[in-house]
Amino acid sequence: MKPGSAGELLRIFIGESDKHEGKPLYEAIVQEARARGIAGATVLRGSLGFGANSRVIHTAKVLRLSDDLPMVVEIVDKPEVIEAFLPVLDAMMKGGGMVTLEKMRIIAYRHSRAGEDREKPVEP
């Protein structure tokens, strides 16, 4: 992806307890995106939220631990790549959730080669 190029942000809202073939759905989505060569994916864990049924608020408060915190998976790539991924995603999301899509412009997309541009660990 080149700076200045058009892209799309695919945002997937699911629960932490959602599964796909026995593994966490958020993990399965990211692994599938990587296997398909998608530019990038990030998983964010929410500390508070509710879903479509609005009956239960899931929270990360210490005294009220939830085993189904909200999870957001963000995937970024070119529009045609995202479009091709949508049917795969739909097949994975049998337990529900919400998917949104936003147009965006790539400002920067950089990576470093192994070991370059990274802070070196401080040795004792």
C-alpha positions in Angstrom: 0.0 0.0 0.0 1.4 3.3 -1.0 1.0 6.6 0.8 -1.7 8.7 -0.8 -3.5 5.6 -2.1 -7.2 4.8 -1.3 -7.9 2.1 1.1 -10.7 0.7 3.3 -11.0 0.0 6.9 -13.0 -3.1 7.8 -14.1 -3.0 11.4 -15.6 -6.2 13.0 -17.4 -6.1 16.3 -17.6 -9.4 18.1 -17.5 -11.0 21.6 -14.4 -12.4 23.2 -16.1 -15.8 23.7 -17.1 -16.1 20.0 -15.5 -19.1 18.4 -14.6 -20.4 14.9 -13.6 -24.0 14.6 -12.7 -24.2 18.3 -10.5 -21.1 18.4 -11.3 -17.5 19.3 -13.1 -15.9 16.4 -10.9 -12.7 16.6 -7.8 -14.9 16.3 -9.2 -16.9 13.4 -10.1 -13.7 11.5 -6.6 -12.3 11.9 -4.9 -15.6 10.9 -7.2 -15.8 7.8 -6.4 -12.2 6.9 -2.7 -12.9 7.2 -2.9 -16.1 5.2 -4.6 -14.1 2.4 -1.8 -11.5 2.4 -4.0 -8.6 3.7 -2.0 -5.5 4.5 -2.7 -5.3 8.2 -5.0 -6.4 11.1 -5.3 -5.3 14.7 -7.4 -6.7 17.5 -8.7 -4.3 20.2 -10.2 -5.5 23.5 -13.0 -3.4 24.9 -13.3 -2.7 28.6 -17.1 -2.0 28.4 -19.8 -2.6 25.9 -23.0 -4.2 24.8 -24.3 -5.8 21.6 -27.4 -6.1 19.5 -29.5 -7.6 22.2 -28.6 -4.7 24.6 -29.6 -6.9 27.6 -26.2 -7.3 29.2 -23.3 -4.8 29.6 -20.0 -6.6 29.5 -17.3 -5.1 31.6 -13.7 -5.6 32.7 -14.3 -4.2 36.2 -12.5 -6.3 38.8 -15.5 -7.0 40.9 -17.6 -8.0 37.9 -15.4 -10.0 35.5 -16.9 -10.8 32.2 -15.9 -13.7 30.1 -17.3 -12.0 26.9 -15.7 -8.6 26.6 -16.2 -6.7 23.3 -13.5 -7.3 20.7 -12.9 -5.1 17.6 -10.9 -6.4 14.7 -9.6 -3.8 12.3 -8.4 -4.8 8.9 -6.9 -2.4 6.3 -6.2 -2.9 2.7 -7.2 -1.9 -0.9 -10.9 -1.9 -1.6 -10.7 -4.9 -3.9 -8.8 -7.0 -1.4 -11.3 -6.1 1.4 -14.2 -6.9 -1.0 -12.8 -10.4 -1.7 -12.4 -11.0 2.1 -16.0 -10.2 3.0 -17.6 -13.6 1.9 -14.9 -15.4 3.9 -15.6 -13.2 6.9 -19.3 -13.7 6.6 -18.9 -17.5 6.7 -16.8 -17.2 9.8 -19.2 -15.0 11.8 -22.0 -17.6 12.4 -22.5 -16.4 16.0 -23.3 -12.8 15.2 -21.5 -9.5 15.3 -21.4 -6.3 13.3 -19.2 -5.4 10.4 -18.6 -1.8 9.2 -16.6 -0.5 6.2 -15.0 2.9 5.9 -13.1 4.5 3.0 -9.8 6.0 4.0 -6.5 7.3 2.6 -3.2 5.8 3.4 -0.9 8.4 5.0 2.1 6.1 5.8 2.7 2.4 5.6 6.2 1.4 6.7 8.0 -1.6 8.0 11.5 -2.2 9.1 13.7 -5.1 8.2 14.4 -7.6 10.9 16.3 -5.7 13.7 16.5 -2.4 11.9 14.9 0.8 13.4 14.0 -1.0 16.6 15.2 -0.1 20.0 17.8 -2.5 21.3 17.2 -4.1 24.7 19.2 -2.6 27.5 21.7 -5.0 28.9 22.3 -5.1 32.7 
